[in-house]
Amino acid sequence: MSMANATRAGVEPYVTFETAPISALSPPEGQKLVICNPPYGTRLGDPRSLVPLYRAFGQVLRERFSGWRAAFVTAAPDLARETGLPFLPMRAPVPHGGLRVSLFQTGPLP
C-alpha cells in the first residue's frame, strides 16, 4: 500500500520501504535523511511499552548515521525524547486523525 501511495504521489523514485528489525538498519547510499512515523501507543494502549523501540532507534541512528538528519512524527513527545537524539526546537503540534502530532527533527547527527 505504501508503494502504491508513493506512486500516486509521484515520489516512488525517491522513497524506499523495507521491513526489518531496527538492529538491521544501515545507511543506504544517497540522501542523508531518515523520516519515521513510529507507533506512539494510541492503539496499543500503553505508550510506555514503546520505550525500548524508541531507545533502540535512537541508538542505531547515533551509532550508524553520523552526518544524517532524522525526523520523527509522533503524538508522544516523551517517546521521541527516549531516542536521546538532539532535536531542534519544535514547532507547534498539528491536528492529524483526531490527534495532535509533532515533527521532531535533528540537524546532522554527530
N, C-alpha and C positions, 0 to 999 in steps of 0.2 A: 504494500500500500504506500509506503514511503517513497519508493522509486516512481510509482505512478503519479503521486503528488508532485514530485520533483520534475517529472516530465511535463505535466500540465503547467507548472510554474515556469518552465523554460530554464531550469537550473541543473538539469540532470548531468551535464558535463562537468559541473563544478562540485558535486557532492558525492560522498561515499557513505554507504550504510553497511555496517557489519555487526554481527552478534558474536561476542566473545567475552570472557571474563576480563575484568579491569586489569588483572595482573598480566594479561597478554597484550595490553595496549602498548604500541610503539609508534614513534613519529613516522608518518608517511612522507614521501617526497612532495614538495610543492609548498603551498601556502602554510603559514605558521599560525593557525587559529583553530582552537578546539572549542566547539559550541555544544553544550549539553543541556538537555531538559530531563534531568533525573527525576525519579519519583520523589514526591515530598510528603507522602503519608496520608493524603486526603482519603484515598480508597483503602489504604492498609489499616487505618485506624490508629496506629501508634507510630508517629513520626520518629520517636527515639530509636526504633528498631532499624532505622536507616543510617544511623551514625556511622557504623562500620563501613558502609558503602561510600559515604562522602569522604571519610578519612582515607580510605584506600584510593579513591580517585585523586584526591589532593596529593597523596604521597607519590603516586605514579607520575603525575604531572610535574611535581617538583624534581623528581629523580631523572626523568627521561625527556622532558620537554623544555629544556633550557632555551631561552630566546623566543619561545612561543607565547602567544596570548591565549587566555582562556575566558570563557563566558558560561555562566550557568543561569538558566531561567528557573525560578523557584518561587513558591509561595511561603517558603520556610527559611527565613534569614538565618536562624540558628543552625540549620543544617548546612547552609552554604559556608558559614564560618567554620564548621567542623573540618572543611578541606584544609584549613591552615594556609590558604593561598592569600597573597597580598592584594586584596581587592581595592580598586579605585573607589573614590566617593560614589555612592549610589544615588541614582535618581529616584524620583517618587514611583511607587508601585502603580501598575496599570490594571484595570479590570480585565479578566480573561476567564470565560466559562464560569462565572459566579465567584471566582476567587480574585484576590489582588496579588499579582505576581511581580517580581522584580528581576532585573537583569544585573547579575553580579559579574563584573569584568575585571581582568587584570591587565597590566601593561605586560611587556615582555618579561617572562619569568627568568630569574637569575640562573 
